Amino acid sequence: MLITESRIAVRYAETDQMGVVHHAVYPVWYEVARTDYVAQALGLSYAEMERMGVMTPLSELCCHYAGSARYGEEILVRVWVSRLTPARIEFCYALHREGEEKPFHTGTTLHGWVDTKTFRPLNMKKKYPALYEKIEALAE
């Protein structure tokens, strides 16, 4: 299973008056890490995927807040594909502080594969078999 890592510097605008990251920021960081995953693992950008005719709208978001990040920290976001079907893809996220093995925050996002023109579900395994097989191999 391929796990990629993205570094996030916590910005002042992402925090509250106490310097703690607002809960709504974590899904934004998921998107940064997910975009990096696609680029690193598949060798193409989300924009390139969309030009190919594939979009991945979000259908489910889960966040588990076991701790919080603070202004000035650098956060490491690890991401991997945890489930893949011809119709859906699920990503898992683990957020760590530098030098800490145990994540302080975890989450998942579930996305559907849809056609960019019709917004109708598509079967990735049939439409883009080589790309699907590559993702499948990385998820194992």
N, C-alpha and C positions, 0 to 999 in steps of 0.2 A: 504494500500500500504506500503510495506516494503522499508525503506530508510536506507542504510548502510553508514557508515562514515569511511574514511581512512585519516590518517594524513601523510602529505608530508613535510619534511624539505627541503627547497629550498637550493640546493647545488650550490657552486660557478661555477661549470662547466655548469650549466643550464642557466647562465646569460651572458649578454653582458658586455661591459666595464663600463656601467653605473650601473651595478648591477640589471638590469631588466631581468626577465625571458624571454628567446627567445620564440617566438610564436609556434615553433615546439615542445616544451616541453609539452604543455598542453595535446595533445593526448596521450603522454606516461603516464601522470598522470591518464588519463581516464582508460588506461589499468590496472594500479595498482588498481584503485578503482573497476573496473569491476571484476577483478580477486578476490578481497576481497569479493565482493558481492556474487559471485558464491560460494565461500568457506563458508561464513557466512549463506547465505540464503538456499543453497541447500545441504550443508554439504559435498561437494566434490570439488576437485581442477579441474582446466582446464585440467591438465594432465590426471586426472582420466576420465573426459568427453571424451577426445581424445582416451583413451584406450577403452572406451565403443563403440567408432566408430563415435563420433560426433565432428565436428569442426564448428566454427562460424566465417567465414571470413567476413571482413569488406566490406560493399558495399556503405556506405555513412558516411561522417564525417562533422559535422557542429560545428563551434566554434564562440562564441560571446565574443569579448574582450571589456568589459566595463571598465576595469582597468587592472592592472598588478601586479604580485607578484615580490618580490625583494629578493635578497640574504639575508639569515639569518632568513627569516620569516618561520613560520609553517603554512601550508595551510591545511584546512579541505575540503576534497572532498566528497560531498554527491552524492550518485548514487541510481537510482531506475529504474525499468522496466516501460517504458511508453507505449509500444505497444508490443503485442505478437500475432503471428499467428502461425499456424503449420509450416510455411516456414521461418519465420523471427522473430527477436527479436530486439527491440530498447531500448537503455539505455539513460537516461538523467543524466546530471552532473551539479552540482552547486558547485563552489569553493568559500570558505569563508576564511576570516582571523579570527583568534581566537577572540571571543567576538563580532563579527559583524554578524548581521542577514542577511543583503542584500549581495547577491553574487557579486563578482567583475568579475566573468567569468562564462559563462554557455555554455553547448554544448550537442550534441547528437551523438550517433553512431548507425548505423543500420547494423545488421549482418544477414547473412543467415544461416540456419541449413544445413550442408552438411555431407555426409558420408566420413569418413577419408580415406577409401581405393579408392573410385571412384571419389571423389570430386563432386559428383552429389548431387543436392538438395534432402533433405529428409523431410518427414512429421513427425515432432517430436511427434505430437499427436497420430499418429499410431504406430511409432516405439518404443517410450518410453512414454506411456500414463501416468504412475504415475509421472514421472519427469515433464512432460508437465503440468499436473494438479497442481503440487506443485508450479511451476513458475506462472501459471495463478492465483492461489489463492494469491500469494505474490504481484502480480501486481495490484490486485483490491483494 
